Structures are given as structure tokens and as C-alpha cells.
Amino acid sequence: MFPTPFRALVLGAHGAIGQAFVDVLHKDTRCAHVEQVSRSQGRGFDLLEPDGLAAQAQWCAARGPYHLILDATGALTIDGVGPEKSLAALRAQGLATAFAINAIGPLMALRHFSPLLAPGPSVYAKLSARVGSIGDNRKGGWYGYRASKAALNMFLQTAAIELQRKQPELRVVALQPGTVRSALSHPFSAGLAQVLEPHDAAARLMAVLQGLSPKAGAHFVDHAGQNIPW
């Protein structure tokens, strides 16, 4: 998919999966440069500050263009509170914060960073979650996280339609990494049959990205390359 050499940009590079993506890309001899953006790298990065996102994108533009942009941001526990299991547990502020971090912030990042994509074959990929699938929701619960990821998926699909009018070879991708060993997943991974190490998840997702064919709209795929229903 990517030319040799290619350039990559990782948003949320300080997190477990973000750092694993950086490591995988550094070991790829075809990758000439990996730009890392996080709260402690670049010009500082906060999904909840649109002006800061614009300034960070402008700073990164001088090191682009990029053939691959990966957004590895997201939060499951909000202000110390885990995902809600019942209607009785819902709080309006918690829901609003979940949407701000998992949907609105990433959309604003997409707005400011997508102009940095190189022409021709390129990828804008965002970590999503299987629980964001409406069609796959069989257990209920996790209201804020599910709904914010479903909103994110709609944002990605809508943006893909717009961006592909000028860049038909662009793949916009919602990625499901599986349950990855990290601070985010630790409270919820006990007893699961499969918990992936961050490097394994990143390597799998990179292989999936490089095997995607162009299509109208966005992809929603898991770490095994299987399509997930919206």
C-alpha cells in the first residue's frame, strides 16, 4: 500500500498501543520517519482543546506529508469511573466527557490532521472498539463507551465519504485491536480467554492496514482482518 520510503504520524503515542505502533514502525525498514504526538511529545496534545489541535497539526505539517496517520487515543474510565452497567448508573457529565474524548476530540483531530495526508494511497486509522458496533451489541451495558465509539464510527464513515472525493485511494479505518494488556483494559480483562500484548496487537493491525483494498467509505475491521458490522 505505502510507497518506499513512507512517513507515519501517531497520535496518542505515549499510550500502550500508540507506543507499540511507534515501535513497530521504527522496525519497518520502509518507514523513513515516525512523528510522535502525545501530551508530552510535540507541542503538547489535548483532544479537548481545538486550538491546540490546530497548532499541533501545523507543527507536524513541516515534517509531512504522511502516508499513514494513526490515532491511538481514547478512554474507557472517565474521571475515575468505569463504564456504566445500568441506566441507574448514568450521569450526564460522564456521558458528555466520554463523547468529548472518544468521538468529538478524534473528529476534530481528523479535521486538522487529514490535510497532512500524502496524495495517492494513504491511510487514516483510528482505534475504535467492537462494543461500538450497534449490530454486534448483544450484552448491553457500557452506555457511554459504546455510544461514543458508535458516534466515532459514524464520524469516520462520514469523513471518508468527503475525503475520498479528492483522494479516492485513501482508506479511512476504524480499528478494533482486541483486548490489549494496558492500564485502560486492566480492570476489565480478568478471565478473558485472549489478552494481547501491545506489540502483538500493533503488529497485527499494521498487517491488516497494509492488506486493505480501497472502498467507498470507511472500513471497520478487527486485528484479525475481519469486518465488523456497523
C-alpha positions, -999 to 999 in steps of 0.1 A, spaced: 0 0 0 26 25 10 55 38 -11 91 31 -1 100 51 19 68 62 37 62 86 66 39 80 96 23 100 123 10 85 156 -14 105 178 -15 93 213 20 79 210 25 77 248 -2 51 254 3 14 254 -9 7 218 3 41 205 39 34 217 36 -2 203 27 13 169 57 36 171 80 6 179 66 -15 150 70 14 126 106 21 137 115 -16 129 99 -13 95 128 -6 71 104 10 46 93 37 71 116 68 68 101 88 97 76 83 126 62 116 140 50 111 176 23 132 192 11 130 228 6 152 258 44 150 265 56 150 228 55 175 201 39 208 210 16 192 236 -16 174 226 -50 177 241 -81 163 223 -103 187 243 -85 218 230 -94 225 194 -70 254 191 -42 232 204 -50 205 179 -48 231 151 -14 243 163 -1 208 167 -12 199 132 5 230 118 37 220 136 36 184 122 29 197 87 65 207 83 75 170 88 50 156 64 32 147 43 23 114 59 12 82 41 -1 68 74 -18 86 103 -28 65 133 -49 79 161 -45 57 192 -63 80 217 -93 71 238 -106 65 273 -127 38 290 -125 50 326 -138 86 329 -128 107 359 -121 75 378 -154 59 370 -156 28 348 -182 20 322 -218 21 333 -236 -12 336 -271 1 341 -294 30 334 -293 38 371 -256 44 369 -257 70 342 -245 106 348 -249 133 322 -215 147 328 -198 113 325 -216 107 292 -206 141 279 -170 136 287 -170 101 271 -183 117 239 -158 145 241 -128 122 244 -139 92 223 -158 109 195 -157 147 193 -120 151 200 -109 125 175 -132 141 149 -115 174 155 -81 157 152 -93 142 119 -103 177 107 -69 192 114 -46 163 106 -62 148 75 -49 176 53 -14 163 62 -20 131 43 1 125 11 -17 122 -22 -22 87 -36 -25 56 -14 -28 66 22 -44 56 55 -61 75 83 -68 49 110 -85 54 144 -87 29 173 -123 21 178 -139 -8 197 -161 -38 189 -186 -25 215 -191 5 192 -209 -18 168 -247 -15 171 -252 -47 151 -229 -66 174 -244 -54 207 -258 -85 224 -249 -78 261 -259 -42 267 -243 -20 293 -213 2 289 -236 30 277 -211 59 274 -183 39 259 -205 20 234 -223 51 223 -192 73 220 -175 47 199 -206 42 177 -206 80 172 -169 79 163 -176 52 137 -203 74 121 -179 103 121 -152 82 103 -177 69 77 -190 104 70 -154 119 68 -143 91 45 -171 99 20 -160 135 19 -122 130 18 -124 103 -8 -139 127 -33 -105 142 -36 -84 112 -25 -101 81 -39 -71 59 -28 -75 70 9 -85 43 34 -103 56 65 -103 28 90 -119 21 124 -97 -5 141 -107 -30 168 -74 -40 185 -89 -67 207 -83 -66 245 -48 -53 249 -28 -55 281 -28 -19 292 -39 4 321 -71 11 302 -81 -26 299 -66 -40 332 -97 -36 354 -119 -54 328 -97 -81 314 -98 -107 342 -110 -141 330 -108 -132 293 -95 -160 270 -73 -137 250 -54 -106 261 -29 -94 235 4 -77 243 5 -42 229 33 -51 204 13 -81 191 -18 -60 187 0 -32 168 18 -57 145 -15 -74 137 -32 -41 130 -4 -29 108 -7 -61 87 -44 -56 84 -40 -20 73 -15 -29 46 -39 -55 32 -69 -33 29 -83 -25 -6 -98 8 -15 -135 11 -9 -162 38 -8 -165 49 28 -147 37 59 -135 2 69 -144 -12 104 -121 -42 110 -106 -62 139 -70 -72 145 -76 -105 125 -87 -86 95 -124 -95 99 -151 -69 90 -173 -58 120 -209 -47 114 -215 -11 120 
